[in-house]
Amino acid sequence: NNISFVEVPSKKYYVWKFSGRATESRATKQLELFQKSLKDQSLQGKQNPILNQYNDPWTIPFMRTNEWWIELN
């Protein structure tokens, strides 16, 4: 009874996947690489990238999955 569903408009994102722990410095470095890759390909996205982390704290680092998402313009 405490769950509700809300329909939201669809969006498209560029996605950059990386493994390991997403410490602040590591996540920042990955975001810089992602943004450089987009720029090198003449692609442009919106501001406010989203960091997604999918694993529990006990997952060993090399098996962890993280992603940066940047919404397409």
C-alpha positions, 0 to 999 in steps of 0.5 A, spaced: 500 500 500 505 504 500 508 504 493 505 508 487 507 508 480 508 515 476 509 515 469 515 520 467 517 522 460 522 518 457 529 520 456 536 518 452 543 518 456 550 517 454 553 512 459 560 511 461 561 504 465 567 503 469 568 498 475 571 498 482 570 503 488 567 509 486 571 514 491 570 521 489 577 522 486 576 515 482 569 517 480 571 524 478 577 522 474 572 517 470 567 523 469 573 527 466 574 521 461 567 520 459 566 528 458 573 528 454 570 522 450 564 525 448 568 532 446 572 528 442 566 525 438 563 532 437 557 529 442 554 534 447 550 532 453 546 536 458 549 539 465 548 535 471 551 528 470 548 522 474 553 517 478 549 510 478 552 505 483 549 498 483 553 494 488 552 492 495 558 495 500 561 487 500 562 486 493 569 486 491 572 492 487 573 489 480 566 486 480 563 492 482 559 496 476 558 504 476 556 508 470 556 516 469 549 518 465 549 524 461 542 526 458 543 528 451 541 535 448 
